[in-house]
Amino acid sequence: MNKKISVIILVVIIITVIPTSYAQFTIGEQANQKLIEVTINGSEKIKVKHVVSGSNVPVSVNLFKGEISNLKVTDDNGNEKMNDGLKAGIVDDGYGNESVFLFPSNQNSIIEYDLEDISTLYDNLWTVRIAYPQEFSILFSENINMIFVNENLIHLKDKKGINVNGGGTMVLQYYSDISKIVKQIQWEENYFDVEIITNSIINNFNFEQESKSISFETNEKNKFVTIMISEKLLGGPYVVLLGDEKLKYSKYVPKENHVSLTMKPESTGQITIIGTTVIPEFSMFIPLIMGFLIVLTVPFMKKFNLH
């Protein structure tokens, strides 16, 4: 049974304070954490793991903020420490901040728990608000390969997750199920697929070679729209407009000769992506052939004029 450390012990042991950006009081020294790992698998529960180095003095480990459940503390051999009040206990400051107090030990301590209330699902998009004052890593299940960190798109590709250097506060979002819209553009004998990932309904998709632009209408505001296009079809740099106003976007290169543009319009309307280069109106080899024929023809024309 988990045991709370009594108020008497709090008075006896020195209280330390971590920086005000994550204000929380703890008892004992700050622990040396070898690993801080958050695992996200597409559900409301988020799993957290701390690996703490052994120490010859009492130490404290700050836990992530949120509703904590299934907390357990073990040593290298898998023996539980929470059942022994002389090895580990929980400190609660009364303001929703909890930490684990560890008595001196020459073994590592492994702290594991679930966070129940920092992840929400709305309209196919999970949103996780997470904060910690030290460097930590976030791992994702295999079905999650595209995430937004503070509204910036990151493709995980073959990576397992991301590392948050120095810690901090972030808003992390990802789709529960990715619904992909594919629009195919034919130009002469060439076909180009334009992929759009969004929760919004896309209407009136159009490609204009003359104005070097792609346009479409979105019927919902404050939703991510990610469009991947071939740079051979429409090359950058790009200007993105919502109506007549410039729209902020982030750029990512998911694969060779392709670019991914992500935006989050604050109102509905027509989005227009304008490039600086576009597929030619006719084959680039035609001018070369014409020039070659002219070079061959000129000597014959001169000879004809001499006669």
C-alpha positions in Angstrom: 0.0 0.0 0.0 1.4 3.4 -1.0 2.4 5.5 2.0 2.3 9.3 2.2 5.2 10.9 4.0 4.0 12.6 7.1 4.1 16.3 7.8 6.6 15.6 10.6 9.2 14.2 8.2 8.6 17.3 5.9 9.7 19.5 8.8 12.7 17.4 9.7 14.2 17.1 6.2 15.4 20.1 4.2 13.0 21.4 1.7 14.3 22.4 -1.7 12.7 24.4 -4.5 13.0 24.0 -8.3 12.8 26.9 -10.7 9.7 29.1 -10.7 8.8 27.9 -14.3 7.7 24.7 -12.7 7.3 25.8 -9.1 7.0 22.8 -6.7 8.6 22.1 -3.3 10.3 18.8 -2.7 12.2 17.2 0.2 15.8 16.1 0.0 18.1 16.8 -2.9 17.0 16.7 -6.6 17.5 13.2 -7.9 19.9 12.4 -10.7 17.6 11.1 -13.4 19.2 8.8 -16.0 16.1 8.6 -18.1 12.7 10.4 -18.3 10.4 8.8 -20.9 6.8 9.5 -21.9 5.0 6.9 -24.0 2.0 7.8 -26.1 -0.1 5.1 -27.8 -3.2 6.9 -29.0 -5.3 6.6 -25.8 -6.3 8.8 -22.9 -3.6 7.2 -20.7 -0.1 8.3 -21.1 2.7 6.2 -19.6 5.7 7.8 -17.8 8.9 6.3 -16.7 11.8 7.8 -14.6 15.1 5.9 -14.1 16.9 7.4 -11.0 20.5 6.8 -10.1 21.3 5.4 -6.7 22.3 7.9 -4.1 23.8 7.9 -0.6 21.5 10.8 0.5 17.7 11.2 0.3 16.4 12.5 -3.0 13.2 13.6 -4.6 11.8 13.1 -8.1 9.2 15.5 -9.4 6.3 13.8 -11.2 4.6 15.1 -14.3 1.5 17.2 -13.5 -1.8 15.5 -14.0 -4.0 12.8 -12.5 -1.6 10.0 -11.6 -2.6 6.4 -11.4 -0.9 3.0 -11.2 2.2 4.4 -9.6 4.9 2.0 -8.7 8.5 2.3 -7.6 10.9 -0.6 -8.1 14.7 -1.3 -7.9 16.9 -2.9 -10.5 15.7 -6.3 -9.4 12.0 -5.5 -9.8 11.4 -5.3 -6.0 8.7 -2.8 -5.1 9.8 0.1 -2.9 6.5 1.7 -2.2 5.5 -1.2 0.1 8.4 -0.3 2.4 8.0 3.1 3.9 11.8 3.2 4.7 12.6 3.1 0.9 10.1 5.4 -0.9 7.1 7.6 -0.4 4.9 10.2 -2.0 4.9 13.9 -1.3 1.9 16.0 -2.2 2.2 19.8 -1.8 -1.6 20.3 -1.8 -1.6 22.2 -5.1 -1.7 19.2 -7.4 2.1 18.7 -7.5 3.4 15.3 -6.5 6.9 13.9 -6.1 8.5 10.6 -5.0 10.8 10.7 -2.1 13.6 8.1 -2.2 15.8 7.1 0.8 19.5 6.4 0.2 20.2 3.3 -2.0 23.0 2.0 -4.0 20.6 0.7 -6.7 18.7 2.5 -9.4 15.1 3.3 -8.8 12.5 2.9 -11.5 9.3 5.0 -11.2 6.4 4.2 -13.5 2.8 5.6 -13.6 0.0 6.7 -15.9 -1.2 10.2 -16.6 -5.0 10.2 -17.0 -6.1 13.7 -17.8 -3.6 15.5 -20.0 -4.8 14.0 -23.3 -8.1 14.8 -25.0 -9.7 13.7 -28.2 -11.8 16.1 -30.2 -12.9 15.7 -33.8 -10.3 13.0 -34.6 -7.4 15.1 -33.2 -5.7 14.1 -29.9 -4.3 17.1 -27.9 -1.7 16.5 -25.2 -0.5 19.4 -22.9 2.6 18.4 -21.2 5.3 20.1 -19.1 8.5 19.1 -17.2 11.5 21.2 -16.2 14.1 18.6 -17.3 15.0 17.0 -20.6 12.7 14.1 -21.5 11.8 12.0 -24.5 8.4 11.2 -26.0 7.9 7.9 -27.7 5.0 7.1 -30.0 3.3 3.8 -31.0 4.0 2.6 -34.6 0.6 3.9 -35.9 1.6 7.5 -35.1 4.0 8.9 -37.7 2.8 12.5 -38.0 2.6 15.0 -35.1 2.2 18.7 -34.4 4.4 20.3 -31.8 3.2 23.8 -30.9 1.4 23.7 -34.3 4.5 22.8 -36.2 4.3 19.6 -38.3 6.9 16.8 -37.7 7.0 13.6 -39.7 8.5 10.9 -37.5 9.3 8.6 -40.5 11.4 5.7 -39.0 12.0 7.5 -35.7 10.4 6.3 -32.5 9.8 9.8 -31.1 11.2 13.2 -30.2 13.5 14.5 -27.5 12.7 17.7 -25.5 16.0 19.2 -24.8 16.1 21.2 -21.6 12.5 20.4 -20.8 9.6 22.9 -21.1 5.9 23.2 -21.9 4.4 22.1 -25.1 1.1 21.3 -26.9 1.4 18.1 -28.8 -1.3 17.0 -31.3 -1.8 14.1 -33.6 -4.6 12.5 -35.6 -6.5 9.5 -34.3 -7.0 8.3 -37.8 -5.4 10.0 -40.8 -7.9 10.7 -43.6 -6.0 11.5 -46.8 -7.6 13.2 -49.8 -5.8 12.6 -53.1 -6.3 15.0 -56.0 -4.7 14.0 -59.3 -3.6 16.6 -61.8 -2.9 15.7 -65.4 -0.6 17.9 -67.5 0.0 16.6 -71.0 1.2 13.0 -70.5 2.2 13.6 -66.9 0.2 12.8 -63.7 0.8 14.4 -60.3 -0.8 13.4 -57.1 -1.6 16.1 -54.6 -2.2 14.8 -51.1 -4.3 16.7 -48.5 -4.6 15.7 -44.8 -7.2 17.5 -42.8 -10.4 17.1 -40.8 -12.0 19.8 -42.9 -14.1 19.3 -46.1 -12.2 20.4 -49.2 -14.1 21.8 -52.1 -13.3 23.4 -55.5 -9.8 22.1 -55.8 -8.0 23.7 -58.8 -4.6 23.9 -60.4 -3.8 26.9 -62.6 -0.6 26.6 -64.7 -0.7 30.2 -65.9 -0.9 31.8 -62.3 1.4 29.1 -60.9 -1.1 28.2 -58.1 -3.2 25.6 -56.4 -6.4 26.7 -54.7 -9.2 25.0 -52.7 -11.9 26.0 -50.2 -12.1 24.8 -46.6 -15.4 25.0 -44.7 -14.0 24.9 -41.2 -11.7 27.2 -39.2 -8.9 26.5 -36.8 -8.2 23.0 -38.3 -4.9 21.9 -39.6 -4.5 21.5 -43.4 -1.4 19.7 -44.7 -0.9 19.5 -48.5 2.0 17.6 -50.1 2.9 18.5 -53.7 5.6 17.7 -56.2 8.1 20.5 -56.7 8.1 19.5 -60.4 4.4 20.5 -60.5 4.7 23.6 -58.4 8.1 24.8 -57.0 8.8 27.3 -54.3 9.4 29.6 -52.5 5.6 29.8 -51.8 3.1 32.3 -50.7 -0.1 31.0 -49.1 -3.2 33.2 -49.0 -6.5 32.9 -47.2 -8.7 35.1 -49.4 -6.5 38.1 -49.9 -4.5 37.8 -46.7 -1.2 36.0 -46.2 -1.6 32.8 -44.2 1.2 31.5 -42.0 2.4 28.0 -42.8 5.2 25.6 -42.0 7.2 23.7 -44.6 8.6 20.2 -44.5 10.4 18.0 -47.1 8.9 14.5 -46.6 10.7 12.9 -49.6 12.8 13.9 -52.6 11.3 16.5 -55.0 8.2 16.9 -52.7 7.2 19.5 -50.2 4.6 19.5 -47.4 2.9 22.7 -46.4 0.9 22.9 -43.2 -1.4 25.8 -42.2 -4.2 26.4 -39.7 -6.7 29.0 -41.1 -8.5 31.0 -38.5 -11.5 31.4 -40.8 -13.2 29.6 -43.7 -12.6 30.5 -47.3 -10.4 29.9 -50.3 -6.8 29.0 -49.7 -4.4 29.7 -52.5 -0.8 28.4 -52.7 1.3 30.4 -55.2 4.7 29.1 -56.3 7.5 30.7 -58.3 8.0 27.8 -60.8 5.5 25.5 -62.5 5.5 22.7 -65.0 6.1 24.2 -68.5 3.2 24.6 -70.9 5.0 22.4 -73.5 8.0 20.1 -73.4 11.3 21.7 -72.7 12.8 19.6 -75.5 10.8 21.4 -78.2 12.9 24.6 -78.0 16.1 22.6 -78.1 14.9 20.7 -81.2 13.9 23.9 -82.9 17.2 25.5 -82.2 19.1 22.5 -83.5 17.1 22.6 -86.7 17.8 26.3 -87.2 21.6 25.6 -86.8 21.4 22.9 -89.5 19.2 25.0 -91.8 21.3 28.3 -91.8 24.2 26.9 -94.0 21.8 25.6 -96.6 20.0 29.0 -96.7 23.3 30.8 -97.3 24.2 28.4 -100.1 20.9 29.0 -101.7 21.3 32.8 -101.5 24.7 32.6 -103.3 23.1 30.9 -106.3 
